[in-house]
Amino acid sequence: MSETKRITLYGAIDSPFPHRVRLALEEAGATYDIIWISLIYDKPEWYEQKVNVGVGKVPYLVYGGPKLNPGDAPSPETVQVSESLVINEFLADIFPDAHLLPTDPALRAKARLFAQYVDAKFLPAFAGFVFGLGTPVEGLLAAIEGLQRMLPAEGFAVGEWSIADAAAMPLLMRLNQVLELKPSMIKRDAAAQVVEALASPRFARIHKYTADNVARPSMAKTWDRVRLVYSCGELHDAQRRSALVQAAIDAETTKRIERLMKTGKLNSDLTIPVPVQP
Ligand SMILES: N[C@@H](CCC(=O)N[C@@H](CS)C(=O)NCC(=O)O)C(=O)O
């Protein structure tokens, strides 16, 4: 594809998966529109009926066609891509000059293995811990350690920044946020143990890796916690603001858990054994 066409991303503020795509778009210096979908409250019916048909998950990327507004169906001549890791590969292809993936085949393979580890191992451990479903502290730490082992001595997952980093960072950011804000679903003693372990020399490499990613403008522009804070009403008093953020996270988490208990599914991809109700 020689010239870049209009890009529309359908995303949700609290979801790590569209965040992956936003990181890649920012790193590519792309111009794009975002249409926000509320997943928890008032998920609009048109999204599953007209956009990500029959699936309804975010992210969803539309490439080409005229400007889209909420409620529009993308025109049939557009390219439509789902699945965050696949979308990011697509972005690497349409923005070759941005080097979202290295050119060396060995490094490309490493980048893909890293992303695959994130989804296969880190994501279930993260979700099980964050949603209070019984991932033990050591299970979570082992998953983070596995990620850490895949990192080179310095720099990003494959040296230069790549979409492998976009795969991992949205989850690491949300884990850190949960450890800091401790919504009510999180067991406080477990959170304290994780915080202490992550601050220890055992996790020095992932600590530095996270800091290196946080320092990038792409993260500053896309980290949704800021949006969540501002969506709470442009408050300036830090204490009140963090109480409101905590309340919002608690409310969202509670809704998610209620839905999980009813359906047995965290989302359409991820099933976590639900404890049997007495
Ligand atoms: N494997 C997918 C996961 C996407 C996903 O599960 N998105 C969730 C939000 S975290 C979603 O849109 N769920 C639909 C819903 O909750 O209604 C990806 O990487 O894009």
The ligand as a Tripos MOL2 file, in Angstrom:
@<TRIPOS>MOLECULE
LIG
   20    19     1     0     0
SMALL
NO_CHARGES

@<TRIPOS>ATOM
      1 N1         -7.6910  -10.7400   21.6280 N.3       1 LIG1
      2 C1         -8.4010   -9.4910   21.4710 C.3       1 LIG1
      3 C2         -9.0510   -9.1270   22.7890 C.3       1 LIG1
      4 C3         -9.9950   -7.9530   22.6480 C.3       1 LIG1
      5 C4        -10.9900   -7.9270   23.7880 C.2       1 LIG1
      6 O1        -11.1970   -8.9270   24.4690 O.2       1 LIG1
      7 N2        -11.6080   -6.7750   24.0060 N.am      1 LIG1
      8 C5        -12.6000   -6.7070   25.0340 C.3       1 LIG1
      9 C6        -12.3090   -5.5400   25.9710 C.3       1 LIG1
     10 S1        -10.9880   -5.8790   27.0700 S.3       1 LIG1
     11 C7        -13.9680   -6.4230   24.4140 C.2       1 LIG1
     12 O2        -14.0800   -5.6230   23.5320 O.2       1 LIG1
     13 N3        -14.9990   -7.1130   24.8950 N.am      1 LIG1
     14 C8        -16.3280   -6.9160   24.4450 C.3       1 LIG1
     15 C9        -17.2510   -6.6080   25.5630 C.2       1 LIG1
     16 O3        -16.7790   -6.5310   26.7050 O.co2     1 LIG1
     17 O4        -18.4340   -6.4020   25.3150 O.co2     1 LIG1
     18 C10        -7.4160   -8.4230   21.0200 C.2       1 LIG1
     19 O5         -6.2180   -8.5750   21.2870 O.co2     1 LIG1
     20 O6         -7.8290   -7.4620   20.3670 O.co2     1 LIG1
@<TRIPOS>BOND
     1     1     2 1
     2     2     3 1
     3     2    18 1
     4     3     4 1
     5     4     5 1
     6     5     6 2
     7     5     7 1
     8     7     8 1
     9     8     9 1
    10     8    11 1
    11     9    10 1
    12    11    12 2
    13    11    13 1
    14    13    14 1
    15    14    15 1
    16    15    16 2
    17    15    17 1
    18    18    19 2
    19    18    20 1
@<TRIPOS>SUBSTRUCTURE
     1 LIG1         1 GROUP 0 **** ****
